[in-house]
Amino acid sequence: MIDLWIGAGLLLLAALAFLLLPLLRGRRPQAEEDRTALNVALYQERLSELTAQRDAGTLTDEQWEAGRADAARELFDDTEDGDKPHSARLGRALPIVAAVLVPLIGLGLYMHWGASDELQLAREFGEQPRSIEEMTARLEKAVQAQPDSSEAWYFLARTYMSLERPADAAAAYARLIELVGREPELLGQWAQALYFAGDRQWSEELQKLTDEALRGNPHELTSLGLLGIAAYEEGRYQDAIDFWERLVATLPVEDPSREPIQGGIERAREQLGQAGSASSAVAPEPGPGAGKADVALEVAVRLDASVANKVQPTDAVFVFARAVSGPPMPLAVKRLTVADLPVTVSLSDADAMTPQLRLSNFDQVRLFARVSRSGDATKGEWVGASQALKLSGESETTELVIDQTDQP
C-alpha cells in the first residue's frame, strides 16, 4: 500500500502547487503597475479637459494653472498610496483554505468510495500462500470485501471441505446458491457438506437436495457418490452398487477416483455375497445382440471450425452411444472437456451406464458428442451425431464432428 500513498502524495503536491505558487510568487507588482498607468491616464485626460476649457475662454490662465496643480497633486497622492502595503486578506486566505480542504476532501472521498481493502487483497492473492490456513484467511477477507463474489464463496467452500470444516462449508455453499441459483453441481456439494456436518446421518433434507440435483443433471457426480455412501452405511448395498456404477460410468477413464469407487462396489458386492461380479447374479434379459462378444467403438471427436470460437475450454463434452432401436438411455458414456479436443476415445461395455444396458446387447447404435457448458449430459449447446452403425467384434474408428446446434 505504501506505493499507493506515495503516488497520492505526489499528486496532492502537484495540486497544491497550482493553488499556492501564484500566492507565493505574488501578483502585486503587476497590479501596482496597472494602477499607476491608470492614474497617469486620468491625469492626462484631466489636463486635456482644462486646456480645452482655457482655449475656449472658459478658464483663465490662473484657473487653468490651479486646476493643473490639483490634478498633479491627486496623481502624486495616488501614486504614493500605491507604495504603501495593502492587505488582501480574502485573496491570500482563499488559496490557503483550499490547500487545506483539497487533501481532506480527497481523503474523505477515497475512504468512502475507494477500494483500498480490495487493492490490498489483490496484492495478497498475487503472492504465493505459505499454507492452506493462510489461503483460507485470504478467502475469508475476500468474501467480506466482496460479499457478492460467487467465485470467492465457491473457493472458500471448497477450502473449508479440504480442512474438514463441513459446517462452515455448508454455510458457504448456502450463500453461493443464493447468489448463482440452484445449480445441480452446487446442490450436490451442499448436500455433501451437510451430510458430513451432521455426523454422516442421512435426512429428508439431504434426500430432497440430491433428488433435485439429479433431476437437473442425472449424472451429477457428487450426488451419485453421496447417495452411494449413504446407502452403503445404511446397509442398502444394492442401492450403493447402483449409484456407484452410474458414477463410474460417467467419470473419464483416466480419473483417479474410479479405482476407489470400484473398490467400494466390490465391497458392497461382497456384503451381498456377490464376490467377483454382481452382474452374473442379476443376468440381463437377452437383448437383440445377446451372446455377442464385448465390442469397442473408437470415436474421433473434434470441433468444427465454426463452433471453435463459441465454446470455452472448460465446457463439458459427453461422448455416448445410444441404441437405434431400444431405450433412450445411453449405452456407454465418456466425459471430457473442450480443452481435450480433438481426441480419440474408446466406448465399450466397461463404460455402460448399467449392467443391463451394454453395447454388446444391441446390433446398431448411433454415436453422439455433446458440448454442455452447464455440465448436464442431457442438454447442451452444440452436438455432433453419426449415422447408424452396425456393431461387430472388430474395432472401428468413427469421426464425430460437433457442428450442430443442440435442439431440446
N, C-alpha and C positions, 0 to 999 in steps of 0.2 A: 504493500500500500504506500510505502514511502515515496516511490516514483510518481504516484498519482498526486500526492500532496506537493511534491516539488514542482510538477508541471502546473498545478493550480496556482501555486505561489508565483511562478514566473508570469503567468497570465494576469494575475492580480497586480503585480508590479507594473506591467505594461499598461493596464487600465488606469492605475493611479498616476502614471506618468502623463497621460493625456489630460488628467484633471489638474495636477499640481505644477507641471512645468511652466505653463503660462503664468501662474501665480508667482512662482519663484523667479522667473525671468523678468516679470513686470512689464506692464504696457504704459507706465506713467510718462516716460519721455515722449512717446508719440502723442499721447493725449495733450500734454502741455504745449507741444509744438503746434498742434492743430488749433489750440485755444489762442495762442499768440497770433497766429496767422489771421484768425477771425477778428481779433481786436484791431489789428493793423488795417484790415479791410474796412472795418466800421469807421475807423478814424479817417481814412482816405475818403470814404463816402461822405462823412460829415463835413470834411474840409471842402469837398467839391460843392456841396449844397451852400455853404457860407460864401464861397467865391461867386457862385451864380447869383446869389441874392445881392452881393455887393455890386457886381457888374450891372445888375438890373436897377440899381439905385435904391434898393430897399434897405440896405445896410450901409452905414458909414464906414470909413476906414477904421475908426476906433472900435465900432461894434464888431466889425469883422475880426479885428485883432483879439478882442476879448473872447469871441466865440472859438477862435482857433486855439487860444490858450486853454480854454476849458476842455476842448476835445483832446488836446495833448496831455492835460493833467489826468483825464479819465483813462487814456491809453496807458499812461505811466502807472496809475493805480492798479489797473487790471493786470498789467504785466508783473508788478511787484507781488500781487496776491498769488499769482501762479507759482512764484518761487517758494511760497510757504507750504509746509507739509499738510496734506489733506488726508483725512481718514475715510476710507471707503469700506466701511465695516461689512456691508452686505456683499460687496464684490469679493472680499477676501474670505468671508465666512462660508459662503456657499460652496466653493470648491473643497474646503476643509471638511465641511459636514458631509459632502458627497463622498469624499475619500474614506470617511469612517463608515458610512452607511453601505457603500458598494460591497465590501468584503462581508459585512454582517448579513446583508440581504442575500448575497450569493451563497453563503454557508447555510443559511436557513432554507433556501430553496433546494439546495443539494441534499440536505438531511431529510427533507420532506419527499422529494421526487427522485432523488438519486438512487443508485443501486450499488453502494459500497459493499454491502454484505454479499450480494451476488458476485461482484467482482472478486472479492476475497475468496469466495467459494470456488469460482472458476480457476483461480490461481492454485488452490489446494488440489483440485482434481487434475491439474496439469502435472502434479508431482506424483511419483510412484508411492503408494501407501506402503508403510512398513509392516502392517499387519492387517488382518481382516477386521479387527476391532477398530482400527483407525479408519478403514474404509466405511464401516458401519456408522461411525461418528460423523463422517463427511456426508453420508446419505441422509442421516437424521437432520443435519443442518440444511441440506438441500430441500427437504420437504417442508421445513419451517420457512425457508426463504421463498420457496415456490410451491405453495400448497396445492396448486392445480397442475403440477407436472406429473403426468401419468408415468413417464419413464422413471422418474426418481422413486415414485411409490413402488413400481414394479421391481426395480433392482433392490430396494430396501426389503421388500417382502421375501425375495429370493435369498438375500443375505441372512435375514433372520432365520429362515429354514436351515441354511447351512450351519448356523450357530446353534441349532437345536432350541430355538425360541419360537415354537409354533404359535403360541398365543399372540405374540407380537406380530408374527407373520399373518395370522388370520385377520387382525385388525388392519394391517396394511393392505391386504387383499380386499377387504370390505371397502376401504376408501378408494382403492383403484377401480373397483367395479362401479362405484358411484360416479367416477369420472368418465370411464370409457364405455360403460354398458356391460350387459351380462354375456360376455363372450364365453363360448364353451370352454376354451382352454383355461381361462381365469376362474370359471366356476369349479372346474376340476381341481385346480391348485388351491382354491379357497377351501373346498371340502377336505382336501388332504391336510391342510394346516389345522382345521377344526378337529379332524379325527385324532391327530396326534396331541393336540392341546387338551382333548377330552379323555386322555388316558386310553386311547385306542378303543373307545366304546362307540359302537355304531348307533346311530339315532335316526329318527324320522327326518330331521332337518338335513342330515348328510345324504339320505336316500333321495330326497327331493332335489338337492343340488346336483348330484351325479345323474339323476334321471333327466334333469333339464339340460345338463351338459351333453349327454348322449343324444338327446333329441336334436340339439343343434348340430352335433357332429358325432355320428355313430362310431367314429374311430378316435375319439378324444383319448389320448394316451393316459393321462393322469387318472381319469375316472375309471378306465378299464383296470389299471393296475390297483387302484384303491379298492374297487369292488372285489377284485380277486383276493386281496389281503384280508378284507373284512369277512369274506365268505370262508376262507381257509381257517381263520381264527375262530369262527363260529362252527366249524366242523362241516360246512357245506362244501365238500371237496369237489364235487362235480361242477358246482357253480364256479368255484375258483378256477378249475381247469378251463371252463368255457370262456371266462373273462380273459384269462391269461393267454389262451390260444388266439383269441381275437387280437390281443395286444401284440403278440409276436408276429402275427400275420401283417400287421401294419408297420412294424419297425423295419428300417433298412437292414439289409443283410449284414452290413459292417457295424451296426450299432452294438456297442459293448454290453448293453443291458439285456440283449437277447439271451445270453448264456445263463445269468442268474434267474431269469424268468423261466427258462426251460427247466432249470433245476427245481424251481418251485412247482412246476407242472408235474415233474416226476415224483416229487414228494407227495403231492396230492394224489397221484395215481397209486402210490404205494399204500397210502391210507385207505384207499378204496379196494386194495387187494388187486390192483391192475399193474403191477410192475411190468416194465417193458413198454407196452403200447396199449393205451386205453382204447384206441380206435378198433382193435381186434375184438374187444368185448362188446362194442356197440357197432357192429358192422353195418355199413350203409346199404340201403336198398340198391340192388344192381341198377346202374344207370345205363344210358344208351351205349356207353363205351366201356361197360364193366369188363374186367379181366384184361384190360389193356395195360401194358407196362407203363411206368411213370414216364411222362413226357415233359419236355422243357422247350420253352419258346425263347429264342434270342430276339430281343427287341432293341433296335437302334432308334433312340429318341433325340430329336433336335427341334429347335425353334425355327419357324420361318422368319425370313429377314424382315417381313412386315410386322412381326409381332415382337421382335427382339427389343425394340426401344419402348415397348408398352408394358413391360413386366419388370419386376425387381429381383435382384439376385436371391433374396430371402423367400420369395414366393414358393409355396409347396407345389410339388409336381407328383401326381399319382399316376402310376403306370399299372393298368389292370386288364384282366381278361374277363369277358362275360360270355356265357353260353348263347349261341344263336337261338336255340330252342331250349329254354329252361328258365330257371328263376332269375330275377333281375340282379340278385346279389353277385358281386364279383367273385370269380373262382380263385383268383390269385392277385395279389397286390404288392407293389413296391412303392415306397415313398422316397422322393428325392427333393432337391431344390433346383431352382432355375440355374443357380451357380454351378450345378453338376453337369449341365447340358453343354455340348452333346455327349451322350453316354450310351453304352450298350449294356442292358440288364437282361437277366435270365428270369423267366417266370416258370415255376414248376409246382408240383404238388406240395413242396415244402412251404410255399407262400400261400397256401389255401386259407381261406377265412375260417372254415370249419372242416372237420374230417369228412363230413358227408358231402361236401361240395368241393370236388377237386377237378383239375384239368383232365385227368385221365378218365373221368367218368363221362366225358362228352366227346362227341365226334367233331363238332365245329364250334369255333369261338370267334369273337371279334376283339381286337385289341384297342385300347384307348389310352391316351395320355392327357391328363387334365391339369391345368395350372389354376391353383386356388390361393389367392392372397390371404384368405381367412384361415386356411388350413383345413377346410371342410372338403372331404373327399367326394361328397355327393353333389357339389356345385362349385363352380369356379368362373373364371373369366374367359379362358381360352382352352381349346381342346383339339386333339387330333385323333382320327379313328382310321382303322383299317377295314378292308373288306373281310368277309367271312373266310376263315382259314380252317382247312381240314387238318386235324391233328394226326400226327404219326409219331413213330418212335424216333425218327431222325430229327436232329437239331436243325432248326431253320432260323434264319435271321430275317426279321420283318422291319422295314423302316416306317417309323411313325413321325409325321411332321405336324407340329402344333401350329395350325394356321387358321382355325375357325373360331368364331365367337361361340362361347358355350351357351347353348339355349337351355332355359329351365325346362 
